[in-house]
C-alpha cells in the first residue's frame, strides 16, 4: 500500500502545511522513510466542516446501513493482510502475535457494534397517554437516544489498532451516528494511515456521506487543542496520560458551549492479596503477579501498579521480587515512554519511606514497597509510573487496609485475591467506590469486549465515571436522550 503522509479529509488527501515528521522504528529509534505533514488549522477546519455536513445524512441512515459500513471497515482492515501487522510491529516494537491478536480484537469489536445497532439499542421508552386522567390528562411520551454530532477521537500510544483509528472510540461514535475526525498518534503514523485509508475505502464502497471520517496528523499540541475547541466538535474521546487528558478536558469545559469529554488518563489498579489465599498459593501468585506486571513491558492502562498486603504477609514481597528480577524486558513503545519510566522509578525510589526490593538497575521490572503511613504522609508515592513496575503498600491490619483504600484516587480496576471466607463485604464495598471493574482471583491486564464490560472509573482514571470505553455500552457516550411528546409513531425519527 502506498502511503501519502497527508491529511485524510473525507474522500481526498490534503497537504497544506510545511512542518514534517517521520515514524520511528521502536527497536532502534531510526526513521521510517515515509514523510508525514502536520495538519494546518485550515485543514482541521475543513475536516470539521465535512463532518458537520455529513452528520444529517449519516444520522438519518438506517441502522442496517450503518452496520454495513462498520462491517466493510472490518473487511478492509483484514484485507490489509500482513503489511498492517508488519508496520504496526515496526512502529511499536510489539511482537507479531500481540499485533495479530489485537487486529482480531479490533475487527471483533467492530462486529460487536454492528450487531448491537441492529437491535433495540436506542433504549426506547414509551409512556402512553391517559386522556381521562384527573385532574389533568397525561400526554403521550416517547424517549429514545439520538447521536450528539461530530466527534473528535485521539488515538492511544499503547494499542496501535484496538484503541486507535478503528478502535472502540471511533467505532462506537460511528455506530451511534456521529461522524469522526481522528487525531492520529505520532508514535505510529504509518499504521494509522493504513487503517485510515481502509475506513475511507469502506465509506466509499458503502455510499457513506463524505466527511463521515477524516484523519489529521500532528506532533505538536496546538492541533489537538484546536480540535477540542472547534465549535463543530460535539464530543471528545481520548486515551493517554493524565497530563494530556486533563489539559484537553480543561479546554473543552472552558468552551463557550462545553462538550462531553471521555478521557481515559491513568490508573495504578490496586491488587489486594488476602492472608488465606497467600497461605495456599504464595508461589503461584508471585509468578502470576510478576507476569502481569511485565506483560507488554507493563504498558497497559490496567497494569497492576499497586499491591495491597497486610503486614503479616510482608514476606511475600521477597518472593515477588525474586520472580521479577529474572524477567527480561522487551522494547518500549517509544523512547519517550522509556525515558518517563526511568524517571518515574528514580523519582519513586528517592521518596521517604519507599524501598526498592528488586536488584536490577532501571529500566527493569521493579518492585517498590512502602507502608500505609508513608503513603499517607506523601501522596506522590501513589503517582502512576507507566511501565513494568509495581508498588507494594503494607497495611497494619484489615481496618488499616480498608481505610487506606477509602483515600485512594479513582482507578480503572481493582482486584482481590482471597478465599471465600475472607472476602470481607466492607473491603468489596470500599473498592466499589473507587473503580469501574473489580476482579476476583484474576489479574486486570486484558479487557473483554462485552456488553457488560466497564472500562472506566472515577476521576482521575477517567473524566466521566458513568461511561465505558470498551464494550457495546460505549456507544452511549455519543448519544443523548430526547423525548417526543404527543407525536404519532410515524413522525418519530
C-alpha positions in Angstrom: 0.0 0.0 0.0 1.4 3.4 -1.0 1.1 6.0 1.8 0.9 9.7 1.3 1.7 11.2 4.7 -1.0 13.8 4.2 -4.3 14.6 5.9 -7.2 12.4 5.0 -10.2 14.8 4.7 -13.3 12.9 3.6 -12.6 11.4 0.2 -9.5 13.5 -0.5 -5.9 14.0 0.6 -4.6 17.4 1.7 -1.1 18.8 2.3 -1.1 22.5 3.0 1.4 22.6 5.9 5.2 22.5 5.8 6.1 21.0 9.2 7.0 17.3 8.8 7.9 14.3 10.9 8.5 10.6 10.5 7.5 7.5 12.3 10.3 5.7 14.1 11.3 2.0 14.4 10.7 1.2 18.0 13.6 -1.2 18.2 16.3 1.2 17.3 14.8 4.7 17.0 15.6 5.0 13.3 13.3 6.9 11.0 10.9 5.1 8.7 11.1 6.5 5.2 7.6 8.0 4.8 7.4 11.7 5.5 4.2 13.0 7.3 2.9 16.5 7.2 1.4 18.2 10.2 -2.1 19.5 9.7 -2.8 23.2 9.4 -5.7 24.9 11.2 -7.3 25.4 7.8 -7.2 21.6 7.2 -8.7 21.0 10.6 -11.5 23.5 9.7 -12.1 21.5 6.5 -12.3 18.2 8.4 -14.8 19.6 10.9 -16.8 21.2 8.1 -17.1 17.9 6.3 -18.1 16.1 9.5 -20.8 18.7 10.2 -22.2 18.4 6.7 -22.1 14.6 6.9 -23.9 14.5 10.2 -27.5 14.9 9.0 -27.4 12.4 6.1 -25.4 9.9 8.2 -27.6 10.0 11.3 -30.7 9.5 9.1 -29.3 6.3 7.6 -30.9 3.1 8.8 -29.2 1.2 11.5 -28.7 -1.6 9.0 -26.9 0.7 6.6 -24.5 1.9 9.3 -23.9 -1.7 10.3 -23.0 -2.4 6.7 -20.4 0.4 6.8 -18.9 -0.9 10.0 -18.6 -4.4 8.6 -17.0 -3.0 5.5 -14.4 -1.3 7.7 -13.6 -4.7 9.3 -13.3 -6.3 5.9 -10.9 -3.6 4.6 -8.7 -4.0 7.7 -8.5 -7.7 7.2 -7.7 -7.1 3.5 -4.5 -5.2 4.5 -3.1 -8.5 5.5 0.5 -9.0 6.7 1.5 -5.5 5.7 -0.5 -3.9 8.5 0.9 -6.4 11.1 4.4 -5.8 9.9 4.1 -2.0 10.1 2.5 -2.0 13.5 5.3 -4.2 14.8 7.9 -2.0 13.3 6.5 1.2 14.8 5.6 -0.2 18.3 8.1 -3.0 18.9 5.3 -5.2 19.9 5.6 -8.9 18.8 3.7 -10.2 15.8 1.5 -12.5 17.9 0.4 -9.5 20.0 -0.5 -7.3 17.0 -2.2 -10.2 15.2 -4.3 -10.7 18.3 -5.0 -7.0 18.6 -6.2 -7.0 14.9 -8.7 -9.8 15.8 -9.9 -7.8 18.8 -10.3 -4.7 16.6 -12.4 -6.4 14.0 -14.3 -8.3 16.7 -15.4 -5.1 18.4 -16.4 -3.6 15.1 -18.6 -6.6 14.5 -20.0 -6.3 18.1 -21.1 -2.7 17.4 -22.5 -3.6 14.0 -24.6 -6.4 15.6 -25.6 -4.2 18.5 -27.1 -1.4 16.4 -29.2 -3.9 14.5 -31.1 -4.5 17.8 -33.1 -2.1 20.0 -30.1 -0.1 21.0 -31.7 3.3 21.2 -33.3 2.4 24.6 -36.8 3.4 23.5 -39.3 4.1 26.3 -43.0 4.6 25.6 -45.2 6.1 28.3 -48.7 6.1 26.8 -51.2 8.9 27.2 -54.0 8.8 29.7 -56.7 11.2 28.3 -59.1 10.5 31.2 -56.5 11.1 34.0 -57.7 13.6 36.6 -57.2 16.4 37.3 -55.2 16.8 34.0 -54.7 14.5 31.1 -51.4 12.7 30.7 -49.6 13.3 27.4 -48.1 10.5 25.2 -44.3 10.4 25.8 -41.7 8.6 23.8 -38.0 8.7 24.7 -35.0 7.4 22.7 -31.3 8.1 22.2 -30.0 10.2 19.3 -26.5 10.9 18.2 -24.7 14.0 19.5 -22.8 15.2 16.4 -19.3 15.2 15.0 -16.8 13.6 17.5 -13.1 14.1 17.8 -11.1 11.0 18.8 -7.4 10.8 19.9 -5.6 7.5 19.5 -3.6 5.8 22.2 0.1 5.0 22.0 0.0 1.5 23.5 -2.7 -0.1 21.3 -2.0 0.8 17.6 -5.1 -0.9 16.4 -7.7 -1.6 19.2 -7.5 1.9 20.7 -6.6 3.7 17.6 -8.0 4.7 14.2 -10.6 1.9 14.0 -10.7 1.3 17.8 -13.6 1.3 20.2 -13.9 5.1 20.4 -14.1 5.6 16.7 -16.4 2.6 16.1 -18.8 3.5 19.0 -19.1 7.0 17.6 -19.7 5.8 14.1 -22.2 3.2 15.3 -24.1 5.9 17.2 -24.4 8.0 14.0 -21.6 10.5 14.7 -19.0 11.4 12.1 -15.5 11.2 13.4 -12.4 13.3 13.0 -9.4 11.3 14.2 -6.2 12.7 15.5 -3.5 10.1 14.5 -1.0 9.2 17.1 2.6 10.3 16.0 4.1 7.2 17.6 2.7 5.0 14.8 1.6 7.3 11.9 2.2 4.7 9.2 -0.1 2.2 10.9 -2.7 5.0 11.4 -2.7 5.9 7.7 -3.1 2.4 6.6 -6.2 1.9 8.8 -7.5 5.4 7.9 -7.3 4.5 4.3 -9.3 1.3 5.0 -12.0 3.3 6.6 -12.1 5.8 3.7 -12.4 2.9 1.2 -15.2 1.3 3.3 -17.1 4.6 3.4 -16.9 5.0 -0.4 -17.8 1.4 -1.1 -20.9 1.6 1.1 -22.0 5.1 -0.1 -21.4 7.0 3.1 -21.7 10.8 3.0 -18.3 12.4 2.5 -16.9 13.6 5.8 -18.2 10.7 7.9 -14.5 10.1 8.7 -11.4 12.2 8.4 -7.9 11.9 9.9 -5.2 14.5 10.7 -1.6 14.2 11.7 0.3 16.4 14.2 3.1 16.1 16.7 2.5 19.5 18.4 -0.2 20.0 20.9 -1.6 23.0 19.0 -3.7 20.9 16.6 -5.1 18.8 19.4 -6.2 21.9 21.3 -7.7 23.4 18.3 -9.7 20.3 17.5 -11.2 20.2 21.0 -12.1 23.9 20.9 -13.6 23.7 17.5 -17.2 24.9 17.6 -18.3 22.0 15.3 -16.9 19.3 17.7 -19.7 17.9 19.9 -17.8 15.2 21.8 -14.2 14.1 22.6 -12.7 10.7 23.3 -9.1 10.4 24.5 -6.8 7.6 25.7 -3.5 8.6 27.2 -1.7 10.3 30.0 -3.3 12.2 32.9 -1.5 15.3 31.9 -2.7 15.2 28.3 -6.3 14.2 29.1 -6.7 16.8 31.8 -5.4 19.5 29.5 -7.9 18.6 26.8 -10.7 18.3 29.4 -9.9 21.8 30.7 -10.0 23.2 27.2 -13.3 21.5 26.5 -15.1 22.7 29.6 -13.9 26.3 29.0 -15.5 26.5 25.6 -18.4 28.9 25.1 -20.5 25.7 24.7 -18.9 22.9 26.7 -18.9 19.4 25.3 -18.7 15.9 27.0 -15.1 14.6 27.3 -14.4 10.9 27.7 -10.8 10.7 28.6 -9.1 7.6 30.0 -6.0 9.0 31.6 -4.2 6.7 34.0 -4.6 4.1 36.8 -2.5 2.1 39.2 -5.1 -0.6 39.6 -4.8 -1.9 43.2 -4.5 -5.7 43.8 -5.4 -6.9 47.3 -3.7 -10.1 48.4 -5.5 -11.7 51.4 -3.8 -13.9 54.0 -5.6 -17.3 53.4 -5.1 -17.0 49.6 -1.4 -16.2 50.1 -1.0 -19.1 52.6 -2.4 -21.5 50.0 -1.0 -20.1 46.8 2.0 -17.8 47.6 4.4 -19.0 44.9 1.8 -19.2 42.1 0.5 -15.8 43.0 4.0 -14.3 42.9 4.6 -15.9 39.4 1.3 -14.7 38.0 1.6 -11.2 39.5 5.1 -10.8 38.1 4.0 -11.8 34.6 1.0 -9.4 34.7 3.3 -6.5 35.8 5.6 -7.2 32.8 3.0 -8.1 30.2 3.6 -5.9 27.1 6.5 -4.3 29.0 4.0 -3.0 31.5 2.5 -0.6 29.0 -1.2 -1.4 29.7 -3.6 1.1 31.3 -4.7 -1.9 33.5 -1.2 -2.8 34.6 -1.3 -3.8 38.3 0.8 -0.9 39.6 -0.3 -1.1 43.3 -0.2 -4.2 45.6 -2.0 -4.0 48.9 -1.0 -6.5 51.5 -1.2 -7.0 55.3 2.0 -6.7 57.4 1.6 -10.3 58.5 2.2 -11.3 54.8 5.1 -9.0 54.2 7.4 -11.9 53.5 5.6 -12.5 50.2 7.3 -9.4 48.7 10.7 -11.1 48.8 9.3 -13.9 46.7 7.7 -11.5 44.3 11.0 -9.6 43.9 12.8 -12.8 43.1 10.2 -13.6 40.4 10.5 -10.1 38.8 14.3 -9.9 38.8 15.0 -12.5 36.0 12.3 -11.2 33.6 13.9 -9.7 30.5 12.1 -6.6 29.2 11.0 -6.2 25.6 11.1 -3.0 23.6 9.3 0.1 24.9 6.7 1.6 22.6 8.6 4.9 22.3 11.8 6.4 23.6 9.7 8.9 25.5 7.8 6.2 27.4 11.1 4.5 28.3 12.6 7.8 29.5 9.5 8.6 31.5 9.6 5.1 33.1 13.2 5.5 34.2 12.5 9.0 35.5 9.4 7.8 37.4 11.2 4.9 39.0 14.1 7.1 40.0 11.8 9.6 41.5 9.8 7.0 43.4 13.0 5.4 44.8 14.0 8.7 46.3 10.8 9.2 48.3 10.9 8.9 52.0 9.7 5.6 53.3 10.0 3.8 49.9 12.2 0.8 49.5 13.3 -0.8 46.2 13.1 -4.6 46.6 14.3 -5.8 43.1 18.0 -5.7 42.5 18.4 -4.8 38.8 19.1 -1.3 37.6 16.4 0.7 35.9 14.9 0.1 33.4 14.0 -3.4 34.6 11.0 -5.0 36.2 10.8 -3.1 39.5 9.1 -3.7 42.9 8.9 -0.9 45.5 7.4 -1.1 48.9 6.1 1.4 51.5 3.8 1.4 54.4 0.3 3.0 54.5 1.7 5.5 56.9 4.4 6.7 54.5 1.9 6.8 51.6 -0.5 9.0 53.7 2.3 11.4 54.5 3.4 11.6 50.9 0.6 11.0 48.3 3.2 11.5 45.5 4.2 7.9 46.2 1.0 6.8 44.5 1.6 8.6 41.2 1.5 6.2 38.2 4.8 5.0 36.8 3.8 3.7 33.3 5.7 0.6 32.6 6.8 -2.7 34.3 6.8 -1.7 38.0 4.5 -2.0 40.9 4.4 -0.5 44.4 3.5 -2.7 47.4 1.7 -0.9 50.2 1.9 -2.7 53.6 -1.1 -2.2 55.9 -1.1 -2.9 59.6 -4.4 -4.8 59.5 -7.6 -5.1 57.6 -9.0 -2.0 59.2 -6.0 0.0 58.1 -6.2 -1.5 54.6 -9.8 -0.6 54.1 -9.2 2.9 55.4 -6.3 3.3 53.0 -8.5 2.2 50.1 -11.0 4.8 51.0 -8.4 7.5 50.5 -7.2 6.3 47.1 -7.9 8.3 43.9 -10.2 6.7 41.3 -8.9 3.7 39.3 -9.9 1.7 36.3 -9.8 -1.7 38.1 -9.2 -3.3 41.5 -8.5 -7.0 42.1 -9.0 -9.2 45.2 -7.2 -12.5 45.7 -8.8 -14.3 48.6 -10.6 -17.4 49.7 -14.4 -17.2 50.0 -14.4 -17.0 53.8 -12.1 -13.9 53.9 -13.9 -11.7 51.3 -15.0 -9.0 53.7 -18.0 -7.1 52.5 -16.5 -3.8 53.7 -13.4 -4.4 51.5 -15.6 -5.1 48.4 -17.7 -2.0 49.2 -14.6 0.2 49.6 -13.1 -0.9 46.3 -16.5 -0.5 44.6 -16.4 3.2 45.3 -13.0 3.6 43.7 -13.1 1.7 40.4 -15.1 0.7 37.3 -14.3 -3.0 37.5 -13.5 -5.4 40.3 -11.9 -8.8 39.6 -11.8 -11.8 41.9 -8.8 -14.1 41.8 -7.5 -12.9 38.4 -5.4 -10.1 37.0 -6.6 -6.8 35.4 -4.5 -6.9 32.2 -6.8 -8.0 29.4 -10.2 -6.3 28.9 -13.0 -8.3 27.5 -15.1 -6.6 24.8 -18.6 -7.3 26.1 -21.9 -5.5 26.7 -21.3 -5.9 30.5 -17.7 -4.6 30.5 -16.9 -1.3 32.2 -13.6 0.2 31.2 -13.7 3.4 33.1 -13.7 4.7 36.6 -13.8 7.6 39.0 -11.5 10.6 38.3 -8.6 10.7 37.7 -8.7 7.4 35.9 -11.3 8.9 33.6 -13.2 12.2 33.3 -16.6 10.6 33.4 -17.1 7.5 35.6 -20.6 7.0 34.2 -19.2 5.6 31.0 -17.1 2.8 29.5 -14.7 3.0 26.6 -14.8 -0.8 25.9 -17.9 -2.9 25.1 -21.1 -2.0 23.3 -22.3 0.3 26.1 -19.6 2.7 24.9 -22.0 3.8 22.2 -24.0 5.9 24.7 -21.1 8.3 25.2 -22.0 9.7 21.8 -25.8 9.9 22.3 -28.3 11.9 24.3 -31.9 11.2 25.3 -34.7 13.0 23.7 -38.4 12.9 24.5 -41.2 13.3 21.8 -44.5 14.4 23.3 -47.8 13.6 21.6 -46.0 12.5 18.4 -47.6 9.9 16.2 -45.2 7.0 15.8 -44.6 7.6 12.0 -43.2 11.1 12.8 -40.6 10.0 15.3 -37.2 9.7 13.6 
